[in-house]
């Protein structure tokens, strides 16, 4: 089963970005990104949001592999 790090790597590869490029744009170290992609470290919500924004991905997708629509409370 794919984990958050696997999905980050998958999208990063699809965008043809290096770990150096993503890490620099997201404001995290390359070694930390490598650890996250290898599922050796957890990523904070703030860092995950920055990574998601750089990749053009939703946090929902990176965390769960699914995207969920907005449900308005009435």
Wavefront OBJ file of the C-alpha trace (Angstrom):
o trace
v 0.000 0.000 0.000
v 1.404 3.389 -1.008
v 2.261 5.847 1.733
v 2.608 9.622 1.766
v 6.292 9.474 0.816
v 5.533 7.169 -2.098
v 2.907 9.578 -3.437
v 5.242 12.571 -3.050
v 7.934 10.741 -5.037
v 5.426 9.627 -7.686
v 4.217 13.181 -8.338
v 7.722 14.664 -8.103
v 8.936 12.172 -10.717
v 5.917 12.862 -12.940
v 6.744 16.594 -12.748
v 10.366 15.746 -13.629
v 11.634 17.482 -10.501
v 14.706 16.473 -8.553
v 14.691 16.124 -4.793
v 16.956 19.187 -4.679
v 14.439 21.268 -6.626
v 11.423 20.212 -4.574
v 13.233 20.589 -1.272
v 14.474 24.094 -2.152
v 11.038 25.263 -3.321
v 9.288 23.764 -0.282
v 11.836 25.093 2.219
v 12.974 21.720 3.542
v 16.308 19.919 3.323
v 16.981 17.349 0.625
v 17.974 14.775 3.240
v 14.677 15.263 5.077
v 12.729 14.959 1.802
v 14.635 11.767 1.022
v 13.723 10.361 4.437
v 10.054 11.266 3.872
v 10.008 9.710 0.398
v 11.566 6.540 1.820
v 8.940 6.532 4.593
v 11.611 6.823 7.283
v 10.317 10.123 8.719
v 6.931 11.751 9.106
v 6.349 15.195 7.639
v 4.659 18.015 9.554
v 1.397 19.433 8.287
v 3.066 22.765 7.467
v 5.832 21.123 5.420
v 3.327 18.801 3.721
v 1.242 21.804 2.684
v 4.313 23.501 1.194
v 5.255 20.300 -0.682
v 1.681 19.913 -1.939
v 1.632 23.506 -3.181
v 4.927 23.096 -5.028
v 3.759 19.838 -6.616
v 0.292 21.153 -7.428
v -1.233 18.277 -5.472
v -3.839 18.175 -2.738
v -2.884 17.348 0.825
v -5.762 14.835 0.809
v -4.184 12.960 -2.072
v -0.707 12.982 -0.544
v -2.046 11.660 2.780
v -4.650 9.147 1.611
v -4.303 8.631 -2.121
v -7.821 10.007 -2.583
v -9.250 13.438 -3.222
v -12.323 14.558 -1.380
v -14.642 17.292 -2.496
v -15.772 20.125 -0.295
v -18.994 19.412 1.559
v -20.950 22.487 2.569
v -22.855 22.343 5.855
v -26.389 23.609 5.520
l 1 2 3 4 5 6 7 8 9 10 11 12 13 14 15 16 17 18 19 20 21 22 23 24 25 26 27 28 29 30 31 32 33 34 35 36 37 38 39 40 41 42 43 44 45 46 47 48 49 50 51 52 53 54 55 56 57 58 59 60 61 62 63 64 65 66 67 68 69 70 71 72 73 74
